[in-house]
Amino acid sequence: MILKHEVSSIMRDDRSNPFERVVAIGGKSPDGSYWHLSQKNAIEAIKSGAHSFYVKVAGRRVGIVIARNSFYCEFLKSETDGDLPLRLLDLPQRSPAG
């Protein structure tokens, strides 16, 4: 069974390349605690088939997918994004401490 997690915040870097700005994704667990995963670990979790992630847009779930930039570097974005991870970059920033 795939575990589905809502992404409600990100940790970002101020790099000029938008593909590198999302450092980690995070959200709340059912018990109310905050979780976060580095982008690399989230990509591995999706690839393993054990986890999937989504953001809420206008009350509906939009899946997070793995994409590649022109240099074949993997990054996360929503299914409805074009080339850039705009839905993730629109989320509030959160520190690792919560």
Contact map, one row per residue, 1 for C-alpha under 8 A:
11100000000000000000000000000000000000000000000001000000000000000000000000000000000000000000000000
11110000000000000000000000000000000000000000000011110000000000000000000000000000000000000000000000
11111000000000000000000000000000000000000000000001110000000000000000000000000000000000000000000000
01111100000000000000000000000000000000000000000000111100000000000000000000000000000000000000000000
00111110000000000000000000101000000000000000000000111100000000000000000000000000000000000000000000
00011111000000000000000000110000000000000000000000001111000000000000000000000000000000000000000000
00001111110000000000000011100000000000000000000000001110000000000000000000000000000000000000000000
00000111110000000000000011110000000000000000000000000010000000000000000000000000000000000011000000
00000011111000000000000011100000000000000000000000000000000000000000000000000000000000010011110000
00000011111100000000011111000000000000000000000000000000000000000000000000000000000000011011110000
00000000111110000000011111000000000000000000000000000000000000000000000000000000000000000000111100
00000000011111000000111100000000000000000000000000000000000000000000000000000000000000000000100000
00000000001111100001111000000000000000000000000000000000000000000000000000000000000000000000000000
00000000000111110000100000000000000000000000000000000000000000000000000000000000000000000000000000
00000000000011111101100000000000000000000000000000000000000000000000000000000000000000000000000000
00000000000001111101100000000000000000000000000000000000000000000000000000000000000000000000000000
00000000000000111111100000000000000000000000000000000000000000000000000000000000000000000000000000
00000000000000111111110000000000000000000000000000000000000000000000000000000000000110000000000000
00000000000000001111110000000000000000000000000000000000000000000000100000100000000110000000000000
00000000000010111111111000000000000000000000000000000000000000000000000000100000000000000000000000
00000000000111111111111000000000000000000000000000000000000000000000000000000000000000001000000000
00000000011110000111111110000000000000100000000000000000000000000000000000010000000000011000000000
00000000011110000001111110000000000001100000000000000000000000000000000000000000000000000000000000
00000000011100000000011111000000000111100000000000000000000000000000000000000000000000000000000000
00000011111000000000011111100000000111100100000000000000000000000000000000000000000000000000000000
00000011111000000000000111110000011110000000000000000000000000000000000000000000000000000000000000
00001111100000000000000011111000011100000000000000000000000000000000000000000000000000000000000000
00000101000000000000000001111111111000000000000000000000000000000000000000000000000000000000000000
00001000000000000000000000111111111000000000000000000000000000000000000000000000000000000000000000
00000000000000000000000000011111100000000000000000000000000000000000000000000000000000000000000000
00000000000000000000000000011111100000000000000000000000000000000000000000000000000000000000000000
00000000000000000000000000011111110000000000000000000000000000000000000000000000000000000000000000
00000000000000000000000000011111111000000000000000000000000000000000000000000000000000000000000000
00000000000000000000000001111001111100000000000000000000000000000000000000000000000000000000000001
00000000000000000000000001111000111110000000000000000000000000000000000000000000000000000000000000
00000000000000000000000111100000011111000000000000000000000000000000000000000000000000000000000100
00000000000000000000000111000000001111111100000000000000000000000000000000000000000000000000000000
00000000000000000000001110000000000111111100000000000000000000000000000000000000000000000000000000
00000000000000000000011110000000000011111110000000000000000000000000000000110000000000000000000000
00000000000000000000000000000000000011111111000000000000000000000000000000000000000000000000000000
00000000000000000000000000000000000011111111100000000000000000000000000000000000000000000000000000
00000000000000000000000010000000000011111111110000000000000000000000000000000000000000000000000000
00000000000000000000000000000000000000111111111000000000000000000100000001110000000000000000000000
00000000000000000000000000000000000000011111111100000000000000000000000000000000000000000000000000
00000000000000000000000000000000000000001111111111110000000000000000000000000000000000000000000000
00000000000000000000000000000000000000000111111111111000000000000100000000000000000000000000000000
00000000000000000000000000000000000000000011111111000000000000000000000000000000000000000000000000
00000000000000000000000000000000000000000001111111100000000000000000000000000000000000000000000000
01000000000000000000000000000000000000000000111111110000000000000000000000000000000000000000000000
11100000000000000000000000000000000000000000111111110000000000000000000000000000000000000000000000
01111000000000000000000000000000000000000000110111111000000000000000000000000000000000000000000000
01111000000000000000000000000000000000000000110011111100000000110000000000000000000000000000000000
00011110000000000000000000000000000000000000010000111110000000110000000000000000000000000000000000
00011110000000000000000000000000000000000000000000011111000011110000000000000100000000000000000000
00000111000000000000000000000000000000000000000000001111100011110000000000000100000000110000000000
00000100000000000000000000000000000000000000000000000111111111000000000000000000000000000000000000
00000000000000000000000000000000000000000000000000000011111111000000000000000000000000000000000000
00000000000000000000000000000000000000000000000000000001111100000000000000000000000000000000000000
00000000000000000000000000000000000000000000000000000001111110000000000000000000000000000000000000
00000000000000000000000000000000000000000000000000000001111111000000000000000000000000000000000000
00000000000000000000000000000000000000000000000000000111101111100000000000000000000000000000000000
00000000000000000000000000000000000000000000000000000111100111110000000000000111000000000000000000
00000000000000000000000000000000000000000000000000011110000011111000000000000110000000000000000000
00000000000000000000000000000000000000000000000000011110000001111100000000011110000000000000000000
00000000000000000000000000000000000000000000000000000000000000111110000000011110000000000000000000
00000000000000000000000000000000000000000010010000000000000000011111000001111000000000000000000000
00000000000000000000000000000000000000000000000000000000000000001111100001111000000000000000000000
00000000000000000000000000000000000000000000000000000000000000000111111111100000000000000000000000
00000000000000000010000000000000000000000000000000000000000000000011111111100000001000000000000000
00000000000000000000000000000000000000000000000000000000000000000001111110000000000000000000000000
00000000000000000000000000000000000000000000000000000000000000000001111110000000000000000000000000
00000000000000000000000000000000000000000000000000000000000000000001111111000000000000000000000000
00000000000000000000000000000000000000000000000000000000000000000001111111100000000000000000000000
00000000000000000000000000000000000000000010000000000000000000000111100111110000000000000000000000
00000000000000000011000000000000000000100010000000000000000000000111100011111000000000000000000000
00000000000000000000010000000000000000100010000000000000000000011110000001111100000010000000000000
00000000000000000000000000000000000000000000000000000000000000011110000000111110100111110000000000
00000000000000000000000000000000000000000000000000000110000001111000000000011111100011110000000000
00000000000000000000000000000000000000000000000000000000000001111000000000001111100000000000000000
00000000000000000000000000000000000000000000000000000000000001000000000000000111110000000000000000
00000000000000000000000000000000000000000000000000000000000000000000000000001111111111100000000000
00000000000000000000000000000000000000000000000000000000000000000000000000000001111110000000000000
00000000000000000000000000000000000000000000000000000000000000000000100000000000111110000000000000
00000000000000000110000000000000000000000000000000000000000000000000000000001000111111000000000000
00000000000000000110000000000000000000000000000000000000000000000000000000011100111111111000000000
00000000000000000000000000000000000000000000000000000000000000000000000000001100100111111100000000
00000000000000000000000000000000000000000000000000000010000000000000000000001100100011111110000000
00000000110000000000010000000000000000000000000000000010000000000000000000001100000011111110000000
00000000010000000000110000000000000000000000000000000000000000000000000000000000000011111111000000
00000000000000000000000000000000000000000000000000000000000000000000000000000000000001111111000000
00000001110000000000000000000000000000000000000000000000000000000000000000000000000000111111100000
00000001110000000000000000000000000000000000000000000000000000000000000000000000000000001111110000
00000000111100000000000000000000000000000000000000000000000000000000000000000000000000000011111000
00000000111000000000000000000000000000000000000000000000000000000000000000000000000000000001111101
00000000001000000000000000000000000000000000000000000000000000000000000000000000000000000000111111
00000000001000000000000000000000000100000000000000000000000000000000000000000000000000000000011111
00000000000000000000000000000000000000000000000000000000000000000000000000000000000000000000001111
00000000000000000000000000000000010000000000000000000000000000000000000000000000000000000000011111
